[in-house]
Amino acid sequence: MTKMKIILLAATFALAVTGIARADCESDLIQLEQAFKTPNLTPDQTAALEEAKVKAVAALKGDDDKACNTAVSAGITKAGLTMK
């Protein structure tokens, strides 16, 4: 199985776990957690996800679901993964 197929399967799994609730920060953080479990993440991908985690947790503390979703979406995209 190629690295890209593994990444796509992991991203698909993450989407299935979180469902449709994009505006809910807790769901977004679950999806981000699943993205960290993607096999063979590069240091750049891991850094993008870490940056997203910091921003998302700050948004969670501020009860800002939109900022949380934006941070998670941007981090996952920057890492080269997909989010629905």
C-alpha positions in Angstrom: 0.0 0.0 0.0 1.5 3.3 -1.0 2.0 6.1 1.5 -0.7 8.3 -0.1 -3.3 5.5 0.1 -2.5 5.1 3.8 -2.9 8.8 4.4 -6.2 8.9 2.5 -7.5 5.9 4.5 -6.5 7.5 7.8 -8.2 10.8 6.7 -11.3 8.9 5.7 -11.4 7.1 9.0 -11.1 10.5 10.8 -14.0 11.8 8.8 -16.1 8.8 9.7 -15.4 9.2 13.4 -16.2 12.9 13.6 -19.4 13.0 11.4 -20.8 16.2 10.0 -20.6 18.6 13.0 -17.8 20.9 11.7 -18.8 23.8 13.9 -18.3 21.9 17.1 -14.8 22.4 18.4 -14.7 19.1 20.3 -15.5 17.2 17.1 -12.8 19.1 15.3 -10.2 18.3 18.0 -11.2 14.6 17.7 -10.5 14.8 13.9 -7.2 16.5 14.6 -6.3 13.7 17.0 -7.1 11.2 14.4 -4.9 13.1 11.9 -1.9 12.7 14.3 -2.4 8.9 14.0 -1.8 9.0 10.2 1.2 6.6 9.6 4.5 8.1 8.4 3.8 11.7 9.1 6.7 13.9 8.0 8.1 16.5 10.5 6.5 19.3 8.5 3.1 17.5 8.6 3.5 17.0 12.4 4.4 20.6 12.9 1.4 21.8 10.9 -0.9 19.6 13.1 0.8 20.8 16.3 0.3 24.4 15.3 -3.3 23.7 14.6 -3.7 22.0 18.0 -2.3 25.1 19.8 -4.7 27.4 18.0 -7.7 25.1 18.4 -7.2 24.6 22.1 -6.9 28.4 22.6 -10.2 28.8 20.6 -11.8 26.0 22.7 -10.9 27.9 25.9 -12.4 31.0 24.4 -15.5 29.1 23.4 -15.0 30.1 19.7 -16.1 27.1 17.6 -15.6 29.0 14.3 -11.9 29.8 15.1 -11.4 26.3 16.3 -12.8 24.8 13.1 -10.7 27.3 11.0 -7.5 26.3 12.9 -8.1 22.6 12.5 -9.1 22.9 8.9 -6.0 24.9 8.1 -3.7 22.6 9.9 -5.0 19.5 8.3 -4.9 21.1 4.9 -1.4 22.4 5.5 -0.4 18.8 6.5 -1.7 17.6 3.1 -4.6 15.7 4.6 -8.3 16.2 3.9 -11.2 17.3 6.1 -14.9 17.2 5.4 
